[in-house]
Amino acid sequence: MTTDTAARTRLISRIADTRIQLVEHCTQLIATRSENPPGDTEALAQTISGVLGEIDGLELQTVSAAPPIVNLVARLKGAKPGRRLVFNGHLDTYPVGDPALWSVDPLAGETKDGRLYGRGASDMKGGIAASVMAMFLMAECRDVWSGELVLTLAGDEETMGKLGTHYLLETIPHARGDAMICGDAGSPKVLRFGEKGFIWLEVTATGKAAHGAHVHLGDSAIERLNGALEALFSLRDMEVPTPPAVAAAIDGSKVVSEAISGDGETEVLQSVTVNVGLINGGQAPNLVANAAKANLDVRIPVGLSVDDVETQVRNLLTPIAGIEFDIQRRYEPNWTPPDHEIIRLTAANCEAALGEPPVVTMRVGASDSRLYRMFDVPSVVCGLTPYNMGGPDEYILLDELYAVGKVHALTAFDYLTS
């Protein structure tokens, strides 16, 4: 199908007309609680269903593998059969925390000084609002595009997505597509085409108890655990054969991406990282500990596999007496080629919306895009820059909300008319 230039021009005009409505939708989403824990997303799914229900011919479906986690799928068909583009997002947010630490009502969606405040504004109710508005705008011009536009909204992304996006991809055929755009927290100046993998590792040490004054009669599990952790820190030195296209994208994005995500991101994206998140052990200061345990988060860059890292963990820990380990969660590093069509189209529309070209790189943290890539769906993350994400006074920039809404709508149009 050849792009209808006049229809695209009309779409751009309509995007400009929807700024107030976009903010109103985002405010409505913020006002509907969906904190995880407890993970109850039913009310938010119903709120969005009510908004999307105004679109004639839109198919809506709520899906739940384990209430109160509720997912939502919306499906819009074009003029004739064709490709399917998916917008993906998550309904759950971090908890509000102590409201007294906020300078605004965390659920009011207050706007001031060019900002929109509220829990989940950046992660990711702003991105959802942008995708919802794109659905409305694409419905208005459905006579000029082919295929389908699908919106999948998951209820449990903050707890790894097993009952959310992963469940939808396994059970709802049209939740999959030929390409996917995720509006999760990030920045329209930095498009993300891949994510590191990870393993969650539990290391258990056993020893021999004794009185703290008679250490010669005991064997400290804590000291054994300390030795195991020191060994595991050497995972950071693993050689990483990063694919050239990925390395070039990461290195080329450094100046822009690190200005947003912090110095050191470029190195972290291309190396194994090890974080000891939990440690416990022993009973009293004057007792030699007979048991100790640590839980670690190990992130794996593109170029290595989970098996590569698990093998090295085994080689490091097996020789240490009294040490056992268990890998509790795992998934592989994943990426879409940086020059894929969906990334090129998204980048072109970001440049038009922002007046400068975005950079394209990997993502340090996880998003549900990894699940789409597991199902062989090329994916890109284009969302809003997070400010105070997860903390008091979380906010987004209104101008950026408008820009992301424009990018989502125009990229959908370009993809489904090409």
DOTIDREN-786604 format. One record per residue (C-alpha): residue number from 1; residue in three letters; x, y, z. Coordinates in pm, 1 decimal, always signed. Each point is the difference from the previous one (the first is absolute). Last residue first. Layout:
n;res;X;Y;Z
NUM;ALA;X;Y;Z
...
% end
This chain:
n;res;X;Y;Z
418;SER;+383.6;+88.1;+379.1
417;THR;-338.0;+120.5;+127.2
416;LEU;+0.0;-199.9;+322.8
415;TYR;+353.2;+97.8;+101.9
414;ASP;-40.7;+367.9;-85.2
413;PHE;-331.0;+33.0;+183.0
412;ALA;+125.1;-184.0;+308.5
411;THR;+313.1;+215.0;-4.3
410;LEU;-212.5;+312.6;-28.7
409;ALA;-220.5;-87.5;+298.5
408;HIS;+278.6;-115.1;+231.0
407;VAL;+225.5;+294.0;-87.4
406;LYS;-275.1;+256.0;+55.1
405;GLY;-87.9;-142.0;+340.3
404;VAL;+369.9;-1.6;+88.0
403;ALA;+30.8;+367.6;-94.1
402;TYR;-309.4;+108.1;+194.1
401;LEU;+128.1;-178.4;+310.3
400;GLU;+339.5;+162.5;-57.5
399;ASP;-154.0;+344.7;+1.1
398;LEU;-184.4;-85.0;+320.5
397;LEU;+317.0;-102.9;+180.6
396;ILE;-37.3;-298.3;+230.9
395;TYR;-29.2;-27.2;+377.6
394;GLU;+65.9;-209.4;+310.2
393;ASP;-33.0;+224.3;+304.1
392;PRO;+100.4;-260.3;+259.1
391;GLY;+194.2;-304.2;-120.1
390;GLY;-56.5;-286.5;-245.5
389;MET;+108.3;+213.4;-294.2
388;ASN;+128.4;+333.9;+126.4
387;TYR;+9.9;+131.3;-359.0
386;PRO;-49.7;-257.6;-272.2
385;THR;+57.0;+98.4;-365.2
384;LEU;-302.2;-116.8;-194.8
383;GLY;-34.4;-297.6;-228.8
382;CYS;+136.0;-150.9;-318.9
381;VAL;+110.0;-360.8;+46.2
380;VAL;+52.6;-197.5;-321.6
379;SER;-103.0;-351.7;-95.9
378;PRO;+42.8;-263.0;-272.3
377;VAL;-236.4;-288.7;+88.5
376;ASP;+179.2;-335.4;+17.3
375;PHE;-201.6;-135.4;+297.0
374;MET;+298.2;+51.4;+233.2
373;ARG;+22.6;+346.7;-155.4
372;TYR;-349.9;+70.3;+127.0
371;LEU;+102.3;-115.1;+346.3
370;ARG;+306.1;+226.0;+0.5
369;SER;-227.4;+292.1;-89.2
368;ASP;-167.3;-60.4;+336.9
367;SER;+263.3;+224.5;+152.6
366;ALA;+326.4;-70.7;+179.2
365;GLY;+272.0;+239.5;+102.1
364;VAL;+317.0;+109.9;-180.8
363;ARG;-162.3;+67.4;-338.1
362;MET;+198.3;-29.1;-321.6
361;THR;+63.7;+283.0;-245.7
360;VAL;-143.5;+229.3;-265.8
359;VAL;+65.6;+372.3;+3.3
358;PRO;-275.1;+244.6;-79.8
357;PRO;+19.6;+247.5;-288.7
356;GLU;-73.6;+364.3;+79.2
355;GLY;-305.7;+222.4;-52.6
354;LEU;-197.6;-180.5;+268.1
353;ALA;-309.3;-112.3;-191.8
352;ALA;+166.1;-42.9;-340.2
351;GLU;+301.0;-174.5;+155.2
350;CYS;-225.7;-227.3;+201.8
349;ASN;-193.1;-79.3;-318.7
348;ALA;+318.5;-105.8;-179.3
347;ALA;+110.9;-206.6;+299.5
346;THR;-331.0;-186.2;+15.7
345;LEU;+18.0;-77.7;-371.7
344;ARG;+359.8;-124.1;+25.4
343;ILE;-76.6;-207.9;+308.2
342;ILE;-301.7;-167.0;-159.8
341;GLU;+197.4;-62.0;-319.1
340;HIS;+290.6;-176.3;+170.5
339;ASP;+332.3;+188.6;-2.4
338;PRO;+79.4;-63.9;+367.6
337;PRO;-53.8;-375.9;-46.4
336;THR;-242.4;-108.1;+275.6
335;TRP;+157.5;-116.5;+323.3
334;ASN;-10.9;-258.1;+274.5
333;PRO;+211.3;-109.5;+296.0
332;GLU;-134.7;-330.6;+131.3
331;TYR;-226.9;-56.1;+295.5
330;ARG;+47.9;-140.3;+345.7
329;ARG;-167.0;-42.0;+333.7
328;GLN;+74.7;-211.3;+307.9
327;ILE;+355.7;-114.2;-62.2
326;ASP;+91.3;-202.4;+305.5
325;PHE;+333.8;-15.5;+175.6
324;GLU;+180.7;-217.7;+251.2
323;ILE;+310.1;+79.4;+203.9
322;GLY;+141.7;-202.2;+290.0
321;ALA;+342.3;-47.6;-154.3
320;ILE;+91.4;+226.8;-292.8
319;PRO;+111.5;-196.1;-308.4
318;THR;-350.6;+3.3;-152.2
317;LEU;-40.2;+378.2;+25.9
316;LEU;+215.3;+143.3;-277.5
315;ASN;-47.9;-273.1;-260.5
314;ARG;-374.9;-6.8;+64.1
313;VAL;-27.3;+376.2;-36.1
312;GLN;+201.4;-21.1;-323.8
311;THR;-235.6;-258.6;-141.2
310;GLU;-300.7;+208.6;+103.0
309;VAL;+151.0;+301.3;-177.3
308;ASP;+51.7;-174.1;-331.5
307;ASP;-333.4;-178.5;+31.3
306;VAL;-181.2;+333.9;+42.1
305;SER;+158.3;+107.8;-326.2
304;LEU;+272.5;+249.9;-83.4
303;GLY;+25.8;+237.8;-296.9
302;VAL;-284.6;+223.8;+113.1
301;PRO;+66.5;+88.9;+362.1
300;ILE;-91.5;-207.1;+308.2
299;ARG;-126.5;+151.2;+324.0
298;VAL;+62.7;-184.6;+328.4
297;ASP;-238.9;+73.8;+288.3
296;LEU;+113.4;-165.6;+321.8
295;ASN;-159.3;-153.1;+307.2
294;ALA;+219.8;-89.7;+297.9
293;LYS;-27.4;-266.4;+270.0
292;ALA;+165.7;-95.0;+326.8
291;ALA;-1.2;-301.8;+229.1
290;ASN;+210.8;-136.8;+289.3
289;ALA;+108.8;+340.5;+123.9
288;VAL;+263.7;+5.9;+272.6
287;LEU;-177.0;+142.3;+302.0
286;ASN;+88.7;+308.5;+202.4
285;PRO;-155.1;+250.9;-239.1
284;ALA;-329.6;-192.3;-5.4
283;GLN;-204.5;-221.8;-231.2
282;GLY;+186.3;-23.0;-330.2
281;GLY;-105.7;+80.4;-352.4
280;ASN;-163.6;+245.0;-237.0
279;ILE;+94.6;+172.8;-320.9
278;LEU;-221.6;+159.2;-265.6
277;GLY;+59.3;+202.3;-317.8
276;VAL;+350.1;-106.1;-96.8
275;ASN;+36.0;+158.2;-343.9
274;VAL;+216.0;-146.4;-276.1
273;THR;+34.8;+160.7;-343.1
272;VAL;+121.4;-174.1;-314.0
271;SER;+129.7;+245.3;-258.0
270;GLN;-106.5;+181.4;-315.9
269;LEU;-301.3;+194.4;+126.0
268;VAL;+183.8;+89.2;+321.1
267;GLU;+282.2;+165.7;-194.7
266;THR;-236.9;+224.8;-195.0
265;GLU;-206.0;+77.4;+311.7
264;GLY;+306.1;+132.2;+184.9
263;ASP;-109.7;+359.7;+35.1
262;GLY;-372.6;+34.9;+57.7
261;SER;-325.9;-87.3;-176.6
260;ILE;-90.1;+333.0;-159.9
259;ALA;+339.5;+155.7;-78.0
258;GLU;+124.5;-357.6;-36.2
257;SER;-235.2;-56.6;-294.8
256;VAL;+99.9;+310.2;-193.2
255;VAL;+378.9;-22.5;+25.0
254;LYS;+8.8;-379.0;-13.8
253;SER;-222.2;-67.3;-302.3
252;GLY;+280.6;-88.8;-240.9
251;ASP;+155.9;-245.4;+243.9
250;ILE;-325.9;-189.7;+47.4
249;ALA;-86.9;-1.3;-370.5
248;ALA;+349.6;-107.7;-106.8
247;ALA;+7.9;-276.3;+262.1
246;VAL;-337.2;-132.8;-115.1
245;ALA;+96.9;-3.5;-367.1
244;PRO;+335.4;-162.0;+83.8
243;PRO;-150.9;-285.9;+204.4
242;THR;+142.6;+16.1;+355.5
241;PRO;+252.7;-277.8;+68.5
240;VAL;+1.0;+53.5;+379.9
239;GLU;+303.6;-105.3;+203.4
238;MET;-95.2;-78.5;+357.4
237;ASP;+151.5;+246.5;+248.6
236;ARG;-325.2;+81.7;+179.2
235;LEU;-37.9;-371.3;+71.1
234;SER;+295.6;+53.6;+236.0
233;PHE;-250.3;+129.8;+257.1
232;LEU;-116.0;-360.1;+35.0
231;ALA;+325.2;-104.2;+165.2
230;GLU;-23.8;+275.8;+259.4
229;LEU;-357.8;-109.3;+63.3
228;ALA;+106.5;-359.4;+60.4
227;GLY;+273.0;+107.5;+239.1
226;ASN;-247.0;+210.9;+196.2
225;LEU;-236.4;-295.1;+15.4
224;ARG;+274.2;-213.1;+152.3
223;GLU;+70.6;+273.8;+251.6
222;ILE;-369.5;+18.5;+84.2
221;ALA;-23.4;-377.8;+35.8
220;SER;+264.7;+21.1;+269.5
219;ASP;+171.5;-324.7;+96.4
218;GLY;+9.8;-77.9;+370.8
217;LEU;+230.5;-141.5;+266.7
216;HIS;+289.0;+235.9;-73.3
215;VAL;-247.9;+289.6;+28.5
214;HIS;-19.7;-61.3;+373.2
213;ALA;-82.1;+350.0;+127.4
212;GLY;-290.3;+29.4;-245.5
211;HIS;-149.6;-320.8;+135.9
210;ALA;-38.9;-266.4;-265.8
209;ALA;-219.3;-82.1;-299.5
208;LYS;+134.6;-191.6;-298.8
207;GLY;-50.4;+128.0;-351.9
206;THR;-255.7;+15.5;-277.5
205;ALA;-9.6;+254.5;-283.4
204;THR;-289.6;+66.7;-236.1
203;VAL;+23.3;+201.0;-322.4
202;GLU;-321.7;+110.1;-169.7
201;LEU;+37.8;+125.4;-357.7
200;TRP;-237.0;+205.9;-205.9
199;ILE;+121.6;-26.5;-358.3
198;PHE;-16.6;+272.1;-257.8
197;GLY;-21.3;+99.1;-362.5
196;LYS;+91.0;+341.0;-132.1
195;GLU;-250.2;+189.4;-207.8
194;GLY;-50.1;+99.3;-361.3
193;PHE;-111.6;+266.4;-247.2
192;ARG;-27.7;+306.5;+224.0
191;LEU;-73.6;+342.5;-146.7
190;VAL;+176.7;+289.1;+169.5
189;LYS;-133.1;+351.1;-71.4
188;PRO;-358.6;-125.4;+33.9
187;SER;+98.2;-85.1;+356.5
186;GLY;-21.8;-298.7;+231.0
185;ALA;-304.7;-116.0;+193.7
184;ASP;-214.8;-252.8;-184.7
183;GLY;-183.3;+95.7;-319.3
182;CYS;+68.4;-329.8;-176.3
181;ILE;-22.4;-18.6;-379.2
180;MET;-41.7;-343.9;-156.6
179;ALA;+54.2;-160.3;-340.1
178;ASP;-150.1;-274.5;-217.3
177;GLY;-246.5;-83.6;+273.7
176;ARG;-82.8;-204.2;+306.6
175;ALA;-293.8;+87.1;+223.9
174;HIS;-207.5;-113.4;-298.3
173;PRO;+42.5;-366.0;+95.9
172;ILE;-113.4;+45.3;+363.4
171;THR;+118.4;-285.8;+225.3
170;GLU;+380.3;-12.3;+9.7
169;LEU;+65.0;+365.0;-83.1
168;LEU;-266.1;+105.0;+249.3
167;TYR;+153.1;-212.5;+276.0
166;HIS;+345.2;+144.9;-64.0
165;THR;-141.5;+353.3;+0.0
164;GLY;-172.7;-39.4;+335.2
163;LEU;+2.0;-300.3;+230.8
162;LYS;+370.8;-70.7;-50.5
161;GLY;+77.4;+373.9;-34.2
160;MET;+306.4;+44.1;+220.6
159;THR;-148.4;+138.7;+323.6
158;GLU;-7.6;+364.2;-115.3
157;GLU;-152.6;-122.5;-326.6
156;ASP;-306.3;-142.3;+175.9
155;GLY;-324.9;+120.5;-153.9
154;ALA;+83.1;+15.8;-367.7
153;LEU;-143.7;+232.4;-263.0
152;THR;-6.0;-125.6;-359.7
151;LEU;-106.9;+249.1;-269.3
150;VAL;-51.5;-136.9;-351.0
149;LEU;+4.1;+176.8;-336.7
148;GLU;-101.4;-218.6;-289.4
147;GLY;+59.3;-29.9;-371.9
146;SER;-39.5;+264.8;-264.7
145;TRP;-11.7;+378.6;+9.7
144;VAL;-203.7;+264.3;-183.1
143;ASP;-356.0;-74.1;+118.9
142;ARG;+119.4;-21.1;+359.5
141;CYS;+46.5;+375.5;+12.8
140;GLU;-206.0;+85.5;+308.5
139;ALA;+85.6;-331.4;+163.9
138;MET;+369.9;+89.6;-25.2
137;LEU;-62.7;+312.6;+204.3
136;PHE;-185.7;-184.7;+273.6
135;MET;+262.3;-276.9;+19.9
134;ALA;+278.1;+261.1;+10.5
133;MET;-173.8;+160.6;+298.0
132;VAL;+8.5;-333.8;+179.9
131;SER;+370.7;-39.4;-82.4
130;ALA;+86.6;+343.0;+140.5
129;ALA;-214.7;-59.0;+309.9
128;ILE;+180.3;-329.8;+56.2
127;GLY;+338.3;+174.5;-20.5
126;GLY;-110.6;+261.2;+253.9
125;LYS;-134.8;-275.3;+222.1
124;MET;+339.1;-168.0;+12.7
123;ASP;+211.8;+19.2;+196.2
122;SER;+22.0;+371.1;-81.3
121;ALA;-322.8;+118.6;+160.6
120;GLY;-14.2;-314.3;+214.3
119;ARG;-56.9;+184.8;+322.9
118;GLY;-88.9;+356.8;-81.8
117;TYR;+124.5;+329.6;-139.9
116;LEU;-38.7;+157.1;-345.0
115;ARG;+258.8;+266.7;-73.9
114;GLY;+8.7;+318.7;-204.4
113;ASP;+25.6;+221.6;+307.7
112;LYS;-307.3;-158.8;+156.2
111;THR;-229.3;-293.6;-71.3
110;GLU;-156.7;-212.1;+273.7
109;GLY;-84.5;-362.2;-79.3
108;ALA;-198.2;-34.1;+322.9
107;LEU;+129.7;-336.6;+119.1
106;PRO;+328.8;+103.4;+161.9
105;ASP;-162.9;+311.7;+154.7
104;VAL;+278.4;+256.8;-25.9
103;SER;+314.8;+82.6;+202.4
102;TRP;+45.4;-371.3;+66.3
101;LEU;+174.6;-129.6;+312.8
100;ALA;-327.7;+10.6;+197.3
99;PRO;-146.2;-247.3;-251.4
98;ASP;+228.0;-272.5;+146.8
97;GLY;+44.9;-266.6;-266.9
96;VAL;-197.3;+29.1;-322.7
95;PRO;+73.2;-363.5;-85.3
94;TYR;+177.0;-74.7;-329.7
93;THR;-229.9;-22.8;-297.4
92;ASP;-213.4;-262.2;-174.1
91;LEU;-171.9;+53.5;-334.2
90;HIS;+277.3;-106.7;-233.4
89;GLY;+54.2;+90.7;-362.2
88;ASN;+4.8;-140.2;-351.7
87;PHE;-97.0;+152.5;-333.3
86;VAL;-21.7;-268.4;-266.4
85;LEU;+24.4;+32.9;-377.3
84;ARG;-166.3;-262.8;-219.5
83;ARG;+68.6;-22.0;-371.2
82;GLY;-266.9;-17.7;-264.3
81;PRO;-364.7;-77.2;-56.7
80;LYS;-226.8;+280.5;-124.5
79;ALA;-132.0;+339.4;+108.1
78;GLY;+154.5;-14.7;+345.9
77;LYS;-87.2;-207.1;+303.3
76;LEU;+21.5;+113.6;+361.5
75;ARG;+69.6;-241.0;+287.3
74;ALA;+9.2;+78.9;+371.7
73;VAL;+144.6;-241.0;+258.6
72;LEU;-20.4;+59.9;+375.3
71;ASN;+163.3;-183.0;+289.3
70;VAL;-137.5;-53.9;+350.2
69;ILE;+199.8;-102.9;+306.8
68;PRO;-270.2;-26.6;+269.5
67;PRO;-35.7;-277.5;-101.1
66;ALA;+228.9;-276.0;-132.3
65;ALA;+15.1;-77.1;-371.7
64;SER;-207.7;+303.5;-87.5
63;VAL;-101.3;+126.8;-342.1
62;THR;-211.5;+301.0;-88.2
61;GLN;-96.8;+20.8;-366.0
60;LEU;-92.1;+293.8;-220.1
59;GLU;-64.5;-4.2;-374.8
58;LEU;-24.5;+347.5;-155.9
57;GLY;-277.1;+40.2;-256.6
56;ASP;-96.1;+350.0;+103.5
55;ILE;+245.9;+162.8;+240.9
54;GLU;-177.1;+128.7;+313.2
53;GLY;+78.8;-328.3;+175.8
52;LEU;+362.2;+112.4;+15.1
51;VAL;-75.7;+235.6;+288.8
50;GLY;-219.0;-243.6;+191.7
49;SER;+249.3;-280.7;-57.2
48;ILE;+271.2;+227.0;+138.4
47;THR;-193.1;+49.0;+322.9
46;GLN;-88.7;-369.9;+18.4
45;ALA;+366.1;-101.8;-30.8
44;LEU;+82.6;+257.4;+267.4
43;ALA;-259.2;-143.4;+238.6
42;GLU;+113.3;-359.1;-60.0
41;THR;+368.5;+69.5;+55.1
40;ASP;+36.2;-141.9;+352.1
39;GLY;+372.1;-66.2;+39.0
38;PRO;+19.5;+14.4;+379.9
37;PRO;+284.6;+86.8;-26.7
36;ASN;+15.8;+133.5;-263.8
35;GLU;-199.7;+320.8;-7.2
34;SER;-287.2;+42.7;-245.2
33;ARG;-191.1;+301.2;+128.4
32;THR;-218.4;+190.1;-245.2
31;ALA;+81.6;+371.8;+30.0
30;ILE;+314.2;-48.1;-209.9
29;LEU;-209.2;-143.1;-283.3
28;GLN;-242.5;+292.3;+5.8
27;THR;+289.4;+245.5;-5.3
26;CYS;+143.4;-173.6;-306.0
25;HIS;-333.7;+17.6;-177.6
24;GLU;-37.7;+369.4;+83.6
23;VAL;+353.4;+71.2;-121.0
22;LEU;-73.2;-168.8;-333.4
21;GLN;-334.4;+180.1;-32.3
20;ILE;+171.0;+336.9;+38.4
19;ARG;+257.3;-85.2;-264.4
18;THR;-249.2;-150.4;-246.9
17;ASP;-18.2;+277.2;-261.5
16;ALA;+370.3;-23.4;-89.3
15;ILE;-43.5;-369.3;-73.0
14;ARG;-292.8;+86.7;-228.4
13;SER;+223.0;+221.9;-211.3
12;ILE;+262.8;-272.5;-29.1
11;LEU;-272.4;-244.1;-103.1
10;ARG;-124.7;+235.5;-270.0
9;THR;+353.2;+16.2;-142.3
8;ARG;+19.6;-379.3;+5.6
7;ALA;-329.9;-23.8;-184.5
6;ALA;+125.0;+242.2;-265.4
5;THR;+321.5;-197.3;-43.3
4;ASP;-179.6;-334.1;-41.5
3;THR;+286.1;-247.2;+41.5
2;THR;+4.3;-261.2;-274.8
1;MET;-125.7;-347.5;+89.4
% end
